């Protein structure tokens, strides 16, 4: 009875879906679901996520599998599907690099299961999962000490040029004066430096020495705002 679901009501079709048995199709569906859950698990490992995206990621291989099963062997249908995908406009917030990579992983799994390469899909998913865990747990790709912004308030009568260079050279690997502006009705100057600490955890010692040079006026040190990760 279920075999009739794989027969087109329009008669013969170029797609190979008519040659797919019910048991084979259900096995591919089960593999897509399980491997989709694995892809979702790879995405969730040490990463912030939402339930909606994780569920969609787990279902994506099953959806792609159905599309590939229908167009497998049918050149005209394949071109039509490509045209439909080209018309899609994603109006949601742009995803991060890992979001996009996980979507491609789920699509690759669906492509493999849709063409019946279940073993290849399993091996591919395992390889990606292992490599992802290794990359996340090791220092691979870890950025160096993040850049920080230092703001030093000095009195207007202080010749600030070069006053703080000696202290900054000892505590930072690189620094640059990026901005000078007046504050407090012009009675004070605020210097802004972009710097990178030589050693983490030395911020207090740096500020203590700077306070001795700027008359114990306000000093702030914070991270530079990071841009959203994207491809």
C-alpha positions as CSV (number, residue, x, y, z in Angstrom):
1,X,0.0,0.0,0.0
2,X,2.7,2.4,0.9
3,X,4.5,1.6,-2.3
4,X,1.9,3.6,-4.1
5,X,3.2,6.8,-2.4
6,X,6.3,6.4,-4.6
7,X,4.4,6.3,-7.8
8,X,3.4,9.6,-9.5
9,X,-0.2,10.1,-10.4
10,X,1.0,11.6,-13.7
11,X,2.3,8.3,-14.8
12,X,6.0,7.8,-15.7
13,X,8.5,10.3,-14.3
14,X,12.2,10.8,-15.0
15,X,13.0,10.9,-11.2
16,X,14.4,7.8,-9.6
17,X,12.0,8.1,-6.7
18,X,9.7,5.5,-8.3
19,X,12.4,2.9,-7.8
20,X,12.8,3.6,-4.1
21,X,11.2,1.1,-1.8
22,X,9.2,2.0,1.2
23,X,11.7,0.4,3.6
24,X,14.6,2.0,1.9
25,X,13.0,5.4,2.1
26,X,12.1,5.0,5.8
27,X,15.7,3.9,6.6
28,X,17.0,7.0,4.8
29,X,14.5,9.2,6.8
30,X,15.7,7.6,10.1
31,X,19.3,8.2,9.2
32,X,18.6,11.8,8.3
33,X,16.8,12.4,11.6
34,X,19.6,10.8,13.7
35,X,22.4,12.5,11.8
36,X,20.4,15.8,12.0
37,X,20.4,15.4,15.7
38,X,24.1,14.8,15.6
39,X,24.6,17.9,13.5
40,X,22.6,19.9,16.1
41,X,24.7,18.5,18.9
42,X,27.9,19.6,17.1
43,X,26.4,23.0,16.8
44,X,25.4,23.2,20.5
45,X,28.8,22.1,21.8
46,X,30.3,25.1,23.7
47,X,28.1,27.6,21.7
48,X,25.1,29.8,22.5
49,X,22.0,28.7,20.7
50,X,18.2,28.9,20.5
51,X,15.8,26.0,20.5
52,X,14.1,27.1,17.3
53,X,17.4,27.1,15.4
54,X,18.5,23.7,16.9
55,X,15.2,22.1,15.9
56,X,15.4,23.5,12.4
57,X,19.0,22.3,12.1
58,X,17.9,18.8,13.2
59,X,15.1,18.7,10.6
60,X,17.1,20.2,7.7
61,X,18.8,16.9,6.6
62,X,15.3,15.2,6.4
63,X,14.0,18.1,4.3
64,X,17.0,18.1,2.0
65,X,16.8,14.4,1.7
66,X,13.2,14.6,0.4
67,X,14.2,17.2,-2.2
68,X,17.2,15.2,-3.4
69,X,15.1,12.0,-3.6
70,X,12.6,13.8,-5.8
71,X,15.0,15.4,-8.2
72,X,17.5,12.5,-8.3
73,X,17.9,11.6,-12.0
74,X,15.5,14.3,-13.2
75,X,17.5,17.1,-14.7
76,X,14.5,19.4,-15.3
77,X,13.3,19.1,-11.7
78,X,16.8,19.8,-10.4
79,X,17.0,23.0,-12.4
80,X,13.6,24.1,-11.2
81,X,14.5,23.5,-7.6
82,X,17.7,25.5,-8.0
83,X,15.6,28.3,-9.4
84,X,13.3,28.2,-6.5
85,X,16.2,28.4,-4.0
86,X,17.6,31.4,-5.9
87,X,14.3,33.2,-5.2
88,X,14.4,32.7,-1.5
89,X,15.2,35.8,0.6
90,X,16.3,35.3,4.1
91,X,14.9,38.2,6.1
92,X,16.1,37.1,9.5
93,X,19.1,38.4,11.4
94,X,22.4,37.3,9.7
95,X,23.8,34.2,11.4
96,X,27.2,33.8,12.8
97,X,30.0,31.8,11.0
98,X,29.1,28.7,13.1
99,X,25.4,29.0,12.2
100,X,26.2,29.1,8.5
101,X,28.7,26.2,8.8
102,X,26.1,24.1,10.7
103,X,23.5,24.7,8.0
104,X,25.9,23.5,5.3
105,X,26.7,20.4,7.4
106,X,23.0,19.6,7.7
107,X,22.5,20.1,3.9
108,X,25.5,17.9,3.1
109,X,24.0,15.1,5.3
110,X,20.6,15.5,3.5
111,X,22.3,15.3,0.1
112,X,24.1,12.1,1.1
113,X,21.0,10.4,2.6
114,X,18.8,11.5,-0.2
115,X,21.1,9.7,-2.7
116,X,21.3,6.6,-0.5
117,X,24.9,7.0,0.7
118,X,24.0,6.3,4.3
119,X,27.5,5.0,5.2
120,X,29.1,8.1,3.7
121,X,26.7,10.3,5.7
122,X,27.6,8.6,9.0
123,X,31.3,8.8,8.4
124,X,31.2,12.4,7.3
125,X,29.1,13.4,10.4
126,X,31.5,11.6,12.7
127,X,34.6,13.2,11.1
128,X,33.1,16.7,11.4
129,X,32.0,16.1,15.0
130,X,35.4,14.9,16.1
131,X,37.2,17.7,14.3
132,X,34.8,20.3,15.7
133,X,35.5,19.0,19.3
134,X,39.2,19.0,18.7
135,X,39.2,22.6,17.4
136,X,37.0,23.9,20.2
137,X,39.0,22.2,23.0
138,X,42.4,23.2,21.6
139,X,44.0,26.6,21.2
140,X,43.5,26.4,17.4
141,X,42.1,29.7,16.1
142,X,42.2,31.3,19.5
143,X,42.9,35.0,19.1
144,X,45.7,36.6,20.9
145,X,45.2,38.9,24.0
146,X,42.1,41.0,22.9
147,X,42.6,44.7,22.3
148,X,41.6,47.2,25.0
149,X,40.8,50.9,25.2
150,X,42.6,53.0,27.8
151,X,41.2,56.4,28.7
152,X,43.4,58.7,30.8
153,X,42.2,62.1,32.1
154,X,44.9,64.7,32.6
155,X,44.9,68.4,33.6
156,X,45.1,70.9,30.8
157,X,48.5,72.2,32.0
158,X,50.2,68.7,31.7
159,X,52.4,68.2,28.7
160,X,51.1,64.7,28.1
161,X,53.2,64.0,25.0
162,X,55.5,61.0,25.9
163,X,54.6,61.1,29.6
164,X,52.9,57.7,29.7
165,X,55.1,56.0,27.1
166,X,57.5,54.4,29.6
167,X,54.7,52.8,31.6
168,X,52.8,51.6,28.6
169,X,55.9,50.1,27.0
170,X,56.4,47.9,30.1
171,X,52.9,46.6,30.4
172,X,51.7,46.4,26.8
173,X,52.9,44.7,23.7
174,X,51.6,47.5,21.5
175,X,49.8,50.8,22.1
176,X,48.8,53.8,20.1
177,X,47.3,57.2,21.0
178,X,44.1,57.3,19.0
179,X,42.2,60.3,20.3
180,X,42.6,63.4,22.4
181,X,39.6,65.5,23.5
182,X,38.8,68.1,26.0
183,X,36.4,67.6,28.9
184,X,35.0,69.4,31.9
185,X,34.6,72.7,30.1
186,X,38.1,72.5,28.7
187,X,39.8,72.2,32.0
188,X,40.8,68.6,31.4
189,X,42.1,66.5,28.5
190,X,41.1,62.9,27.9
191,X,43.6,60.7,26.1
192,X,42.4,57.5,24.5
193,X,44.9,54.7,23.7
194,X,44.3,51.4,21.8
195,X,46.5,48.8,23.4
196,X,47.2,45.1,23.9
197,X,48.3,43.9,27.3
198,X,51.6,42.0,27.4
199,X,50.4,39.8,30.2
200,X,46.8,39.2,31.4
201,X,46.0,40.2,34.9
202,X,48.3,43.2,35.1
203,X,45.7,45.9,34.6
204,X,45.7,47.1,38.2
205,X,49.5,47.5,38.3
206,X,49.3,49.5,35.0
207,X,46.5,51.8,36.4
208,X,48.4,52.3,39.7
209,X,51.4,53.6,37.9
210,X,49.4,55.8,35.5
211,X,47.6,57.4,38.5
212,X,50.9,58.6,39.8
213,X,51.5,60.5,36.5
214,X,48.1,62.0,35.8
215,X,47.4,63.5,39.2
216,X,45.1,60.7,40.3
217,X,42.4,61.7,37.9
218,X,40.0,59.3,36.2
219,X,41.4,56.3,34.3
220,X,39.3,53.7,32.6
221,X,40.5,50.5,30.8
222,X,38.1,48.2,28.9
223,X,37.7,45.8,26.0
224,X,37.2,47.0,22.5
225,X,33.6,46.1,21.3
226,X,33.8,42.9,19.3
227,X,32.0,42.7,15.9
228,X,29.6,39.8,15.3
229,X,31.3,36.7,13.8
230,X,30.4,36.2,10.2
231,X,31.8,34.7,7.1
